[in-house]
């Protein structure tokens, strides 16, 4: 798999190693963007734009990893649901419900997906989403 397929294609399957590499790249990039913005070395809107630009590659990696686990790509919408629950104003609910809806349920979704996609092996051999996952080639092929 090439870097372009890794970051921009929703087809195929992706192994755990390349999934974790993407998670590290995403975390470091977003952290760097907001550290720069927090120290007034980068405009906050530019940092946010950088994070928005990372949405496509992040979703492509997530969908391909879901495919490797033999799950349809629309399971990635669970991430959007979790973010919406975190961002919601649940103060109109009584008792422990604001904490449950706004913190506990999103936490369970995020941790569940992270454990499922990051720890468990993909389907052995071919599945309905294609052949077994190929490792990403991080160095371009050299021609002789």
Secondary structure, DSSP 8 states (H G I E B T S, - for coil): --HHHHHH--SS---HHHHHHHHHHHHHHHHHHHHHHHTTSS-HHHHHHHHHHHHHHHHHHHHHHHHHTT--GGGGHHHHHHHHHHHS--TTS-TTHHHIIIIIHHHHHHHHHHHHHHHS---SS-BTTBSS------S-----
